[in-house]
Amino acid sequence: MTWTLGRYFFFRYATITAWFFVGIFAMVFLIDFTELSSRTSALKNFTVQIALAISILRVPMIVQQVIPFICLFGAMATLVSLNRKYELVIARAAGISAWQFLFPVCLGALAIGFLTIFLLNPIAARGLARAENIEAFLRDGDSAAPTAFDVPWIRQKTEGTDTIIGAKMVLNQGLELADASFFVFDAEGNIIERKDARRAFLRDGFWELREVKRLRDGKQIEAVAEDRVPTNLTPAFVLERLAQPETVPIFDLPSKIEVARSFGLKATAFSMQFHSLVALPMLLVAMTLIAATVSMRFARLGQSITMILGGALAGFLLYVVSVLVRAFGVAGFVPPYVAAWLPVVVALFFGVTFLLYKEDG
């Protein structure tokens, strides 16, 4: 295949996928902004500008999650459009095989994968972290704000007492807590004091609490501007337990994993996030091959809508399997690199085998 024809297929795929990306971005932004506004419009700090800022900052992370589907539908749309204009028919009549004109499309998917992990992911991670900070300000003082069930409680032992710590929001990669509660237990396991803080910051050897309400026997005894709770927790431990892996850019993940492991922590969630991002380019190639199995022969077979739905279903199943295996990897039942690469390898073998059987068999 000539360089000119290869570039034509490549840019055709890139253009169509870019339009899908813009459309999905706009749709996700509108949905997220509408949903956020409906939940927070009654808060005293709510303004349209704040809601717009939060949605804009969160959209890149949501779009990153649906990038595989964007590439899937982009590849399907590209191949169907080429078939409708008989461009693939002419290419095959000129002696160009399916593998040759699929190569530029797969190369485009690979390029999108690298752009996602090296450009979109850092923007999305920092945007999500910033959005959480703004949302914490938006919910500041709102006692009715829902508890974040995905935020784990952690326990520490210091100076003969146990302290259980929880929060409604985790900020700054786990080093800052919003609407935090500290339950202090004595040696016999009885609660002796509770401290509710508007903000809690992990410092060297202690938690710094701000705007604190101290309670004993279920009654408030005093309110102080600042307080301290001794701790032996390290930032690496708190980061591994509380921080969302999605808020850590890919460039920072290896160092976070190494630091956590140096303290004897598994850091499976961060390791799973890292390997999933590394495997993303090949996952997009697998999505492209799945699209090719249902899109290349429409001109000869009547462009059946059933085949299109079959391709969408196959891509959806691959995505679901990836999420399920990822959950096993985060839980530690499967090594993270196996959990990240197994669905990709299986999908690649499926796509290649199907195309070999249909095109060259």
Backbone torsions as a table, in degrees:
resi	resn	phi	psi	omega
1	MET	NA	137.0	-177.9
2	THR	-71.1	158.3	178.9
3	TRP	-62.4	-37.1	-179.4
4	THR	-64.0	-46.3	-179.7
5	LEU	-66.9	-38.3	177.8
6	GLY	-62.2	-43.5	177.6
7	ARG	-63.8	-36.4	-179.5
8	TYR	-63.1	-47.4	177.9
9	PHE	-62.4	-41.3	-177.9
10	PHE	-62.5	-50.9	-176.9
11	PHE	-71.2	-28.5	175.6
12	ARG	-64.1	-45.7	178.4
13	TYR	-65.5	-43.7	-178.6
14	ALA	-62.7	-40.1	-178.7
15	THR	-66.7	-47.9	-179.3
16	ILE	-63.5	-42.3	179.5
17	THR	-65.7	-36.5	177.7
18	ALA	-62.7	-39.9	177.6
19	TRP	-66.4	-39.0	174.0
20	PHE	-60.4	-42.3	-179.7
21	PHE	-60.8	-47.0	-179.9
22	VAL	-63.1	-42.8	179.8
23	GLY	-64.0	-44.7	178.6
24	ILE	-64.8	-40.5	179.8
25	PHE	-59.6	-47.6	-179.2
26	ALA	-64.8	-42.0	-179.2
27	MET	-65.0	-45.0	179.5
28	VAL	-62.5	-41.0	179.2
29	PHE	-61.5	-45.8	-179.3
30	LEU	-63.8	-43.7	-180.0
31	ILE	-64.9	-46.0	-178.1
32	ASP	-65.2	-42.2	179.7
33	PHE	-63.9	-41.8	179.3
34	THR	-64.8	-44.0	-178.8
35	GLU	-67.6	-41.7	179.2
36	LEU	-64.4	-43.0	-179.4
37	SER	-63.0	-39.5	179.8
38	SER	-66.1	-30.1	-179.1
39	ARG	-84.0	-28.6	-170.0
40	THR	-119.0	1.0	-176.0
41	SER	-63.5	-22.9	-179.2
42	ALA	-84.5	-7.9	-179.0
43	LEU	-73.8	149.3	-174.6
44	LYS	-68.0	-28.1	-178.4
45	ASN	-89.6	1.6	-174.2
46	PHE	-69.5	133.6	167.6
47	THR	-141.0	157.3	179.3
48	VAL	-62.0	-37.0	-179.4
49	GLN	-63.3	-41.5	179.3
50	ILE	-66.0	-43.6	179.3
51	ALA	-62.8	-40.6	177.3
52	LEU	-62.9	-42.1	-179.6
53	ALA	-63.1	-44.3	-179.7
54	ILE	-62.5	-44.8	-178.5
55	SER	-65.0	-43.3	179.6
56	ILE	-61.8	-38.2	-178.9
57	LEU	-73.9	-28.3	-178.2
58	ARG	-87.1	-25.5	-174.9
59	VAL	-59.1	-43.1	179.8
60	PRO	-55.6	-38.1	179.1
61	MET	-68.0	-38.8	178.4
62	ILE	-66.4	-42.4	179.0
63	VAL	-63.1	-37.1	178.0
64	GLN	-59.4	-35.0	-180.0
65	GLN	-69.0	-29.1	-176.1
66	VAL	-102.4	7.9	177.8
67	ILE	-53.7	-40.8	178.2
68	PRO	-57.7	-39.2	179.2
69	PHE	-72.0	-34.1	176.9
70	ILE	-61.7	-44.4	178.7
71	CYS	-68.1	-37.2	179.1
72	LEU	-61.2	-52.9	-178.0
73	PHE	-71.3	-29.9	175.5
74	GLY	-64.6	-43.4	178.8
75	ALA	-66.8	-41.3	178.8
76	MET	-63.1	-44.3	180.0
77	ALA	-64.4	-38.2	-179.7
78	THR	-64.9	-49.0	-177.8
79	LEU	-67.3	-38.3	178.5
80	VAL	-65.1	-42.3	179.7
81	SER	-65.9	-38.2	176.9
82	LEU	-65.2	-35.9	177.4
83	ASN	-69.4	-40.2	-177.9
84	ARG	-63.3	-31.2	178.8
85	LYS	-93.8	8.9	177.7
86	TYR	60.7	21.8	179.2
87	GLU	-72.4	-36.5	176.9
88	LEU	-70.2	-34.9	177.9
89	VAL	-62.2	-44.2	179.7
90	ILE	-65.8	-40.0	179.5
91	ALA	-63.0	-40.2	179.4
92	ARG	-70.2	-36.7	177.7
93	ALA	-64.1	-26.3	178.4
94	ALA	-83.4	2.7	177.2
95	GLY	92.7	13.2	-179.7
96	ILE	-90.0	126.5	-177.8
97	SER	-81.0	167.0	178.9
98	ALA	-60.9	-35.7	-178.8
99	TRP	-66.5	-31.9	-178.3
100	GLN	-71.6	-45.6	-179.0
101	PHE	-82.9	-11.0	172.1
102	LEU	-81.5	-23.3	-177.8
103	PHE	-58.8	-47.4	178.1
104	PRO	-62.1	-34.8	178.9
105	VAL	-67.8	-44.0	176.8
106	CYS	-64.5	-37.0	176.9
107	LEU	-63.8	-38.6	176.2
108	GLY	-63.9	-41.6	177.6
109	ALA	-63.0	-40.2	178.2
110	LEU	-63.3	-41.9	178.8
111	ALA	-63.8	-40.2	177.6
112	ILE	-63.6	-37.8	177.7
113	GLY	-62.0	-44.4	179.3
114	PHE	-67.5	-37.7	176.0
115	LEU	-64.0	-35.3	-179.6
116	THR	-66.4	-46.4	-174.3
117	ILE	-80.0	-27.8	-177.1
118	PHE	-100.0	-18.3	-179.7
119	LEU	-118.5	-55.0	-176.8
120	LEU	-69.0	-41.5	-176.4
121	ASN	-61.2	-48.3	176.6
122	PRO	-59.0	-40.5	178.2
123	ILE	-64.1	-44.6	-178.0
124	ALA	-65.9	-42.2	-178.4
125	ALA	-64.2	-48.1	179.7
126	ARG	-68.9	-34.8	177.5
127	GLY	-64.8	-42.5	179.2
128	LEU	-64.3	-42.0	177.6
129	ALA	-62.6	-41.9	178.5
130	ARG	-66.8	-38.5	178.6
131	ALA	-62.7	-38.0	178.3
132	GLU	-64.5	-38.3	177.3
133	ASN	-64.8	-43.2	179.7
134	ILE	-66.8	-40.0	179.2
135	GLU	-66.4	-34.4	175.6
136	ALA	-62.1	-40.7	175.2
137	PHE	-64.5	-39.8	-179.3
138	LEU	-63.2	-37.5	-179.3
139	ARG	-90.9	5.7	-176.2
140	ASP	-56.0	121.6	178.6
141	GLY	83.9	2.9	-179.6
142	ASP	-91.4	100.7	-176.1
143	SER	-71.1	-16.1	-178.5
144	ALA	-91.3	2.7	-180.0
145	ALA	-61.2	138.7	-175.6
146	PRO	-67.1	145.3	176.5
147	THR	-73.2	138.0	178.6
148	ALA	-82.5	102.4	-175.7
149	PHE	-68.9	-20.7	-179.3
150	ASP	-82.2	-2.6	177.1
151	VAL	-88.7	115.3	-177.3
152	PRO	-74.9	153.7	171.5
153	TRP	-87.2	142.7	178.3
154	ILE	-120.3	154.3	-176.3
155	ARG	-125.3	137.7	178.6
156	GLN	-131.2	151.2	177.0
157	LYS	-119.2	120.5	-179.7
158	THR	-147.2	135.6	172.7
159	GLU	51.0	43.0	176.6
160	GLY	76.8	7.2	179.2
161	THR	-126.4	153.3	174.0
162	ASP	-104.9	144.6	177.4
163	THR	-133.7	128.3	175.2
164	ILE	-105.7	129.9	-172.0
165	ILE	-120.4	133.6	174.9
166	GLY	-143.9	166.9	-178.0
167	ALA	-156.6	157.9	176.4
168	LYS	-80.2	-30.4	179.2
169	MET	-141.0	142.0	177.3
170	VAL	-110.7	124.8	-176.1
171	LEU	-122.8	166.8	174.6
172	ASN	52.0	45.9	176.9
173	GLN	56.8	37.3	174.4
174	GLY	92.1	-4.3	-177.9
175	LEU	-92.2	-2.9	176.8
176	GLU	-138.1	133.5	-179.1
177	LEU	-117.5	139.9	176.7
178	ALA	-109.7	135.9	-177.2
179	ASP	52.5	57.3	-175.9
180	ALA	-89.1	149.6	176.5
181	SER	-125.6	132.1	179.1
182	PHE	-118.8	115.8	177.9
183	PHE	-103.7	117.9	-176.6
184	VAL	-101.1	127.0	-178.9
185	PHE	-111.6	150.0	174.0
186	ASP	-87.6	-174.6	-176.7
187	ALA	-65.4	-22.2	-179.1
188	GLU	-92.3	0.7	177.7
189	GLY	88.2	15.7	179.1
190	ASN	-96.0	142.8	177.4
191	ILE	-74.0	121.6	179.7
192	ILE	-105.2	-20.6	-179.0
193	GLU	-163.3	149.7	174.1
194	ARG	-129.4	136.4	178.6
195	LYS	-124.5	120.5	176.3
196	ASP	-105.8	121.3	-175.8
197	ALA	-120.9	139.9	176.0
198	ARG	-64.9	-38.1	176.6
199	ARG	-140.2	145.8	174.8
200	ALA	-135.0	128.0	-177.7
201	PHE	-118.0	132.2	177.2
202	LEU	-81.3	116.8	176.8
203	ARG	-109.7	-173.4	-179.3
204	ASP	-78.4	97.6	177.0
205	GLY	93.3	0.3	179.3
206	PHE	-161.4	158.9	170.5
207	TRP	-95.0	128.1	176.4
208	GLU	-95.4	115.9	-177.3
209	LEU	-103.1	141.7	179.1
210	ARG	-128.3	142.3	-176.9
211	GLU	53.5	71.1	-169.7
212	VAL	-104.9	139.0	170.0
213	LYS	-114.3	121.1	-179.0
214	ARG	-100.9	131.3	-177.1
215	LEU	-127.2	142.1	172.9
216	ARG	-139.1	138.7	-177.8
217	ASP	56.3	32.0	178.2
218	GLY	76.9	6.5	-178.8
219	LYS	-122.4	142.6	178.8
220	GLN	-74.2	127.9	-179.6
221	ILE	-101.8	-28.7	177.1
222	GLU	-167.9	160.3	174.1
223	ALA	-124.5	127.0	-177.2
224	VAL	-125.6	154.9	-179.3
225	ALA	-72.8	-37.1	-178.4
226	GLU	-141.4	152.1	176.7
227	ASP	-155.4	167.9	179.0
228	ARG	-132.4	146.3	173.3
229	VAL	-127.4	117.2	-179.9
230	PRO	-60.1	147.1	179.3
231	THR	-150.0	150.4	171.9
232	ASN	-112.2	12.6	179.0
233	LEU	-75.5	141.5	177.3
234	THR	-97.2	154.7	176.1
235	PRO	-55.9	-34.5	-179.7
236	ALA	-64.5	-40.2	179.9
237	PHE	-67.6	-46.3	-179.5
238	VAL	-63.7	-40.6	178.4
239	LEU	-60.5	-43.6	-177.4
240	GLU	-68.6	-33.0	-176.8
241	ARG	-86.2	-36.6	-169.4
242	LEU	-108.8	-34.7	-172.3
243	ALA	-70.7	146.1	172.7
244	GLN	-80.1	126.8	179.4
245	PRO	-58.0	-27.8	-178.7
246	GLU	-65.7	-22.0	-178.6
247	THR	-85.5	-0.9	-179.7
248	VAL	-104.7	118.9	178.5
249	PRO	-61.5	156.5	-176.5
250	ILE	-61.1	-31.2	-179.0
251	PHE	-68.1	-25.9	-178.3
252	ASP	-94.1	-14.0	-175.6
253	LEU	-62.4	-46.0	-179.1
254	PRO	-57.9	-42.0	-180.0
255	SER	-67.9	-38.3	178.1
256	LYS	-64.0	-41.6	179.4
257	ILE	-64.6	-43.5	-178.5
258	GLU	-64.6	-42.8	179.5
259	VAL	-64.4	-43.8	179.9
260	ALA	-62.0	-42.2	-179.9
261	ARG	-69.1	-28.7	177.4
262	SER	-66.1	-22.1	176.6
263	PHE	-96.1	9.5	178.7
264	GLY	83.7	14.6	179.6
265	LEU	-95.2	149.1	-177.5
266	LYS	-77.2	-36.5	-179.6
267	ALA	55.0	40.6	-176.6
268	THR	-66.0	-35.9	-178.7
269	ALA	-63.9	-42.9	179.9
270	PHE	-71.3	-37.6	177.5
271	SER	-65.3	-39.0	178.0
272	MET	-65.1	-41.5	178.2
273	GLN	-62.4	-41.4	-179.2
274	PHE	-64.5	-48.8	-177.8
275	HIS	-68.2	-32.8	177.1
276	SER	-64.5	-40.1	178.4
277	LEU	-68.5	-40.1	179.3
278	VAL	-63.4	-36.8	-178.6
279	ALA	-81.6	-8.6	-174.9
280	LEU	-58.7	-45.6	179.5
281	PRO	-55.8	-42.6	179.5
282	MET	-72.1	-28.3	174.4
283	LEU	-64.3	-38.4	178.1
284	LEU	-67.6	-36.1	174.8
285	VAL	-63.6	-40.8	177.8
286	ALA	-62.9	-40.1	177.0
287	MET	-62.3	-37.5	179.2
288	THR	-66.0	-41.3	177.7
289	LEU	-65.3	-37.8	176.4
290	ILE	-62.7	-41.9	177.1
291	ALA	-61.8	-38.2	-178.6
292	ALA	-66.2	-33.6	-178.2
293	THR	-64.9	-20.7	-176.6
294	VAL	-117.8	2.4	-172.9
295	SER	-121.2	-20.7	-170.0
296	MET	-75.9	-25.8	-171.4
297	ARG	-111.6	21.1	-179.2
298	PHE	-63.3	-36.2	-176.8
299	ALA	-62.3	-30.5	-178.1
300	ARG	-92.0	-24.2	-173.8
301	LEU	-108.4	5.2	173.7
302	GLY	96.7	10.2	177.0
303	GLN	51.0	63.1	-177.5
304	SER	-72.4	130.2	176.7
305	ILE	-66.3	-25.1	178.3
306	THR	-63.2	-38.6	178.6
307	MET	-67.2	-37.7	178.2
308	ILE	-64.0	-45.7	178.1
309	LEU	-64.2	-34.3	176.9
310	GLY	-63.6	-40.6	177.3
311	GLY	-65.1	-42.3	177.5
312	ALA	-62.9	-41.1	179.2
313	LEU	-65.9	-40.8	178.8
314	ALA	-62.8	-42.6	177.1
315	GLY	-64.5	-39.2	178.7
316	PHE	-64.9	-42.1	178.9
317	LEU	-63.3	-40.0	177.8
318	LEU	-61.9	-41.7	179.8
319	TYR	-65.7	-42.8	179.5
320	VAL	-63.1	-44.5	178.4
321	VAL	-61.3	-39.9	178.3
322	SER	-61.8	-41.9	179.3
323	VAL	-66.4	-41.3	179.9
324	LEU	-65.1	-45.9	179.4
325	VAL	-65.5	-34.0	176.9
326	ARG	-62.0	-39.0	178.4
327	ALA	-62.7	-39.7	175.9
328	PHE	-64.1	-37.4	178.5
329	GLY	-66.8	-41.6	178.5
330	VAL	-64.5	-37.7	-180.0
331	ALA	-73.6	-13.0	178.3
332	GLY	91.6	4.2	179.6
333	PHE	-75.1	-26.4	-179.2
334	VAL	-129.7	139.1	175.2
335	PRO	-55.5	137.3	-174.9
336	PRO	-55.5	-39.9	-178.4
337	TYR	-68.1	-31.6	176.1
338	VAL	-69.9	-43.6	-179.6
339	ALA	-63.8	-32.9	-178.7
340	ALA	-78.2	-38.2	-171.6
341	TRP	-96.0	-21.9	-176.0
342	LEU	-60.4	-50.5	178.6
343	PRO	-61.3	-35.2	-179.0
344	VAL	-66.2	-46.9	-178.9
345	VAL	-63.7	-43.5	179.3
346	VAL	-61.9	-43.8	179.7
347	ALA	-65.0	-39.6	178.0
348	LEU	-63.4	-44.4	178.1
349	PHE	-63.1	-39.7	178.8
350	PHE	-62.9	-47.7	-178.9
351	GLY	-63.5	-45.6	-178.8
352	VAL	-65.0	-43.1	-179.3
353	THR	-63.2	-44.1	-179.4
354	PHE	-63.1	-43.0	-179.4
355	LEU	-68.5	-37.1	176.4
356	LEU	-62.5	-41.1	-178.3
357	TYR	-68.7	-42.1	-175.3
358	LYS	-81.5	-38.1	-172.2
359	GLU	-94.9	-37.6	-175.1
360	ASP	-115.4	-3.7	-175.4
361	GLY	-84.7	NA	NA
